[in-house]
Amino acid sequence: MPYFIELSDEAKYTVKETLEYYAGVSISLKDRFEVELTKSIELLVKNPLHHQVRYRKVRIAFTEAFPYGIHYIVENEYIYILKILHTKMFFK
């Protein structure tokens, strides 16, 4: 079954802020984060039910090289990415 990805405004904002932060440290670090996040999202599309439900129907997929979790829910053919959080942050 093909799935469609939809990012919340908050998730888009977090990605933008994180890319800006890593670009300030190093352009290559920013590029690595972007590739890693894209790879993690592509894996979600292939198998969105792979990750267990953690709370309120929300699943979390973690990136491999960076300490970020992708908080998402699956409804029918849609994957809604609610937040992308650093592992030291708390989802309220």
Backbone as JSON Lines, residues from 0, in Angstrom:
{"i":0,"aa":"M","n":[0.84,-1.18,0.0],"ca":[0.0,0.0,0.0],"c":[0.89,1.25,0.0]}
{"i":1,"aa":"P","n":[0.67,2.15,-0.93],"ca":[1.47,3.39,-0.94],"c":[0.98,4.34,0.16]}
{"i":2,"aa":"Y","n":[1.94,4.97,0.82],"ca":[1.62,5.92,1.87],"c":[2.03,7.32,1.45]}
{"i":3,"aa":"F","n":[1.32,8.29,1.99],"ca":[1.63,9.69,1.73],"c":[2.1,10.33,3.04]}
{"i":4,"aa":"I","n":[3.09,11.19,2.94],"ca":[3.66,11.85,4.12],"c":[3.08,13.26,4.24]}
{"i":5,"aa":"E","n":[2.73,13.62,5.46],"ca":[2.3,14.99,5.73],"c":[3.0,15.46,7.0]}
{"i":6,"aa":"L","n":[3.76,16.55,6.89],"ca":[4.47,17.12,8.03],"c":[3.65,18.25,8.64]}
{"i":7,"aa":"S","n":[3.59,18.26,9.95],"ca":[2.92,19.37,10.64],"c":[3.79,20.62,10.51]}
{"i":8,"aa":"D","n":[3.18,21.77,10.76],"ca":[3.93,23.02,10.73],"c":[5.06,23.0,11.76]}
{"i":9,"aa":"E","n":[4.79,22.4,12.91],"ca":[5.8,22.33,13.96],"c":[6.99,21.46,13.52]}
{"i":10,"aa":"A","n":[6.72,20.37,12.84],"ca":[7.79,19.51,12.35],"c":[8.62,20.24,11.29]}
{"i":11,"aa":"K","n":[7.96,20.97,10.4],"ca":[8.68,21.75,9.38],"c":[9.56,22.8,10.03]}
{"i":12,"aa":"Y","n":[9.04,23.45,11.07],"ca":[9.79,24.49,11.77],"c":[11.03,23.88,12.44]}
{"i":13,"aa":"T","n":[10.85,22.73,13.08],"ca":[11.97,22.07,13.74],"c":[13.05,21.7,12.74]}
{"i":14,"aa":"V","n":[12.66,21.17,11.61],"ca":[13.63,20.81,10.57],"c":[14.38,22.05,10.11]}
{"i":15,"aa":"K","n":[13.68,23.12,9.87],"ca":[14.3,24.37,9.42],"c":[15.31,24.88,10.46]}
{"i":16,"aa":"E","n":[14.9,24.91,11.72],"ca":[15.77,25.39,12.8],"c":[16.99,24.48,12.96]}
{"i":17,"aa":"T","n":[16.8,23.19,12.87],"ca":[17.9,22.25,13.02],"c":[18.89,22.37,11.88]}
{"i":18,"aa":"L","n":[18.37,22.52,10.66],"ca":[19.26,22.7,9.51],"c":[20.07,23.98,9.64]}
{"i":19,"aa":"E","n":[19.44,25.04,10.11],"ca":[20.15,26.31,10.31],"c":[21.23,26.17,11.38]}
{"i":20,"aa":"Y","n":[20.89,25.45,12.45],"ca":[21.88,25.24,13.52],"c":[23.09,24.47,13.0]}
{"i":21,"aa":"Y","n":[22.84,23.34,12.34],"ca":[23.94,22.53,11.83],"c":[24.72,23.26,10.74]}
{"i":22,"aa":"A","n":[24.07,24.09,9.95],"ca":[24.77,24.88,8.93],"c":[25.73,25.87,9.6]}
{"i":23,"aa":"G","n":[25.33,26.39,10.76],"ca":[26.21,27.29,11.5],"c":[27.43,26.6,12.06]}
{"i":24,"aa":"V","n":[27.3,25.31,12.31],"ca":[28.43,24.52,12.81],"c":[29.31,24.09,11.64]}
{"i":25,"aa":"S","n":[28.67,23.5,10.63],"ca":[29.39,23.0,9.46],"c":[28.39,22.66,8.36]}
{"i":26,"aa":"I","n":[28.7,23.08,7.15],"ca":[27.81,22.78,6.01],"c":[27.73,21.27,5.78]}
{"i":27,"aa":"S","n":[28.85,20.58,5.95],"ca":[28.82,19.13,5.74],"c":[27.96,18.44,6.81]}
{"i":28,"aa":"L","n":[27.96,18.98,8.04],"ca":[27.11,18.42,9.1],"c":[25.64,18.62,8.77]}
{"i":29,"aa":"K","n":[25.3,19.8,8.25],"ca":[23.93,20.09,7.81],"c":[23.51,19.11,6.73]}
{"i":30,"aa":"D","n":[24.39,18.9,5.76],"ca":[24.09,17.99,4.66],"c":[23.9,16.55,5.16]}
{"i":31,"aa":"R","n":[24.72,16.14,6.11],"ca":[24.6,14.78,6.68],"c":[23.27,14.62,7.41]}
{"i":32,"aa":"F","n":[22.88,15.66,8.16],"ca":[21.6,15.59,8.88],"c":[20.44,15.5,7.88]}
{"i":33,"aa":"E","n":[20.5,16.3,6.84],"ca":[19.44,16.3,5.83],"c":[19.31,14.93,5.17]}
{"i":34,"aa":"V","n":[20.43,14.32,4.82],"ca":[20.42,12.98,4.21],"c":[19.87,11.95,5.19]}
{"i":35,"aa":"E","n":[20.31,12.03,6.45],"ca":[19.86,11.08,7.47],"c":[18.35,11.2,7.71]}
{"i":36,"aa":"L","n":[17.85,12.42,7.8],"ca":[16.42,12.62,8.03],"c":[15.61,12.12,6.84]}
{"i":37,"aa":"T","n":[16.06,12.41,5.66],"ca":[15.38,11.95,4.44],"c":[15.35,10.42,4.39]}
{"i":38,"aa":"K","n":[16.48,9.81,4.72],"ca":[16.55,8.35,4.72],"c":[15.57,7.76,5.74]}
{"i":39,"aa":"S","n":[15.5,8.36,6.92],"ca":[14.59,7.86,7.96],"c":[13.13,7.99,7.53]}
{"i":40,"aa":"I","n":[12.79,9.09,6.88],"ca":[11.42,9.28,6.41],"c":[11.09,8.32,5.28]}
{"i":41,"aa":"E","n":[12.04,8.08,4.39],"ca":[11.82,7.12,3.31],"c":[11.58,5.71,3.87]}
{"i":42,"aa":"L","n":[12.28,5.35,4.94],"ca":[12.05,4.05,5.58],"c":[10.65,3.99,6.19]}
{"i":43,"aa":"L","n":[10.18,5.11,6.74],"ca":[8.82,5.16,7.28],"c":[7.79,4.86,6.2]}
{"i":44,"aa":"V","n":[7.99,5.43,5.03],"ca":[7.05,5.23,3.93],"c":[7.01,3.76,3.53]}
{"i":45,"aa":"K","n":[8.16,3.1,3.56],"ca":[8.21,1.69,3.16],"c":[7.52,0.78,4.17]}
{"i":46,"aa":"N","n":[7.64,1.11,5.46],"ca":[7.06,0.25,6.49],"c":[6.69,1.07,7.72]}
{"i":47,"aa":"P","n":[5.6,1.83,7.65],"ca":[5.24,2.73,8.75],"c":[4.8,2.02,10.02]}
{"i":48,"aa":"L","n":[4.39,0.77,9.94],"ca":[3.93,0.05,11.12],"c":[5.07,-0.7,11.83]}
{"i":49,"aa":"H","n":[6.28,-0.54,11.35],"ca":[7.44,-1.21,11.93],"c":[7.67,-0.79,13.38]}
{"i":50,"aa":"H","n":[7.47,0.48,13.69],"ca":[7.74,1.0,15.04],"c":[6.51,0.85,15.91]}
{"i":51,"aa":"Q","n":[6.75,0.5,17.17],"ca":[5.63,0.27,18.09],"c":[4.95,1.58,18.49]}
{"i":52,"aa":"V","n":[3.7,1.47,18.88],"ca":[2.96,2.63,19.38],"c":[3.51,2.94,20.76]}
{"i":53,"aa":"R","n":[3.9,4.2,20.97],"ca":[4.48,4.62,22.25],"c":[3.45,5.27,23.16]}
{"i":54,"aa":"Y","n":[2.6,6.13,22.6],"ca":[1.58,6.83,23.39],"c":[0.55,7.4,22.43]}
{"i":55,"aa":"R","n":[-0.7,7.44,22.82],"ca":[-1.8,8.03,22.05],"c":[-1.7,7.78,20.54]}
{"i":56,"aa":"K","n":[-1.49,6.55,20.14],"ca":[-1.36,6.15,18.73],"c":[-0.11,6.71,18.04]}
{"i":57,"aa":"V","n":[0.78,7.32,18.79],"ca":[2.0,7.92,18.22],"c":[3.12,6.89,18.24]}
{"i":58,"aa":"R","n":[3.79,6.79,17.11],"ca":[4.97,5.93,16.96],"c":[6.19,6.83,16.86]}
{"i":59,"aa":"I","n":[7.35,6.31,17.19],"ca":[8.58,7.1,17.11],"c":[9.62,6.31,16.34]}
{"i":60,"aa":"A","n":[10.16,6.94,15.31],"ca":[11.27,6.37,14.55],"c":[12.49,7.24,14.84]}
{"i":61,"aa":"F","n":[13.6,6.62,15.17],"ca":[14.81,7.38,15.49],"c":[15.77,7.37,14.32]}
{"i":62,"aa":"T","n":[16.44,8.5,14.13],"ca":[17.48,8.56,13.1],"c":[18.68,7.77,13.61]}
{"i":63,"aa":"E","n":[19.52,7.3,12.7],"ca":[20.66,6.48,13.1],"c":[21.82,7.3,13.65]}
{"i":64,"aa":"A","n":[22.21,8.33,12.93],"ca":[23.44,9.05,13.28],"c":[23.21,10.31,14.12]}
{"i":65,"aa":"F","n":[22.0,10.78,14.21],"ca":[21.7,11.99,14.96],"c":[20.65,11.66,16.03]}
{"i":66,"aa":"P","n":[20.69,12.38,17.16],"ca":[19.77,12.06,18.27],"c":[18.38,12.67,18.1]}
{"i":67,"aa":"Y","n":[17.68,12.26,17.06],"ca":[16.34,12.81,16.8],"c":[15.33,11.68,16.64]}
{"i":68,"aa":"G","n":[14.13,11.95,17.12],"ca":[13.02,11.03,16.97],"c":[11.93,11.65,16.12]}
{"i":69,"aa":"I","n":[11.37,10.87,15.23],"ca":[10.28,11.32,14.36],"c":[8.99,10.77,14.96]}
{"i":70,"aa":"H","n":[8.18,11.65,15.52],"ca":[6.92,11.26,16.16],"c":[5.82,11.33,15.1]}
{"i":71,"aa":"Y","n":[5.15,10.21,14.86],"ca":[4.19,10.16,13.77],"c":[3.02,9.23,14.1]}
{"i":72,"aa":"I","n":[1.94,9.43,13.37],"ca":[0.79,8.52,13.44],"c":[0.46,8.06,12.03]}
{"i":73,"aa":"V","n":[-0.14,6.89,11.95],"ca":[-0.54,6.32,10.66],"c":[-2.05,6.22,10.65]}
{"i":74,"aa":"E","n":[-2.66,6.83,9.64],"ca":[-4.11,6.74,9.46],"c":[-4.39,6.47,8.0]}
{"i":75,"aa":"N","n":[-4.94,5.29,7.74],"ca":[-5.23,4.85,6.37],"c":[-3.95,4.9,5.54]}
{"i":76,"aa":"E","n":[-3.92,5.67,4.46],"ca":[-2.72,5.72,3.62],"c":[-1.85,6.94,3.92]}
{"i":77,"aa":"Y","n":[-2.1,7.6,5.06],"ca":[-1.33,8.8,5.41],"c":[-0.44,8.56,6.62]}
{"i":78,"aa":"I","n":[0.76,9.11,6.55],"ca":[1.67,9.16,7.68],"c":[1.77,10.64,8.06]}
{"i":79,"aa":"Y","n":[1.28,10.95,9.25],"ca":[1.32,12.33,9.73],"c":[2.49,12.47,10.69]}
{"i":80,"aa":"I","n":[3.49,13.26,10.29],"ca":[4.63,13.51,11.16],"c":[4.27,14.7,12.03]}
{"i":81,"aa":"L","n":[4.12,14.43,13.32],"ca":[3.68,15.46,14.26],"c":[4.83,16.35,14.7]}
{"i":82,"aa":"K","n":[5.93,15.71,15.1],"ca":[7.09,16.44,15.59],"c":[8.35,15.68,15.24]}
{"i":83,"aa":"I","n":[9.42,16.42,15.13],"ca":[10.75,15.84,15.02],"c":[11.54,16.45,16.16]}
{"i":84,"aa":"L","n":[11.87,15.62,17.13],"ca":[12.46,16.13,18.37],"c":[13.83,15.55,18.64]}
{"i":85,"aa":"H","n":[14.69,16.4,19.18],"ca":[15.96,15.94,19.74],"c":[15.59,15.02,20.9]}
{"i":86,"aa":"T","n":[16.36,14.0,21.13],"ca":[15.99,13.02,22.16],"c":[16.01,13.6,23.57]}
{"i":87,"aa":"K","n":[16.6,14.76,23.76],"ca":[16.59,15.41,25.09],"c":[15.39,16.32,25.27]}
{"i":88,"aa":"M","n":[14.56,16.47,24.24],"ca":[13.38,17.32,24.33],"c":[12.17,16.48,24.69]}
{"i":89,"aa":"F","n":[11.14,17.14,25.23],"ca":[9.94,16.45,25.67],"c":[8.77,16.9,24.8]}
{"i":90,"aa":"F","n":[7.96,15.96,24.34],"ca":[6.79,16.24,23.51],"c":[5.62,16.54,24.43]}
{"i":91,"aa":"K","n":[5.12,17.78,24.4],"ca":[3.99,18.17,25.25],"c":[2.71,18.1,24.48]}
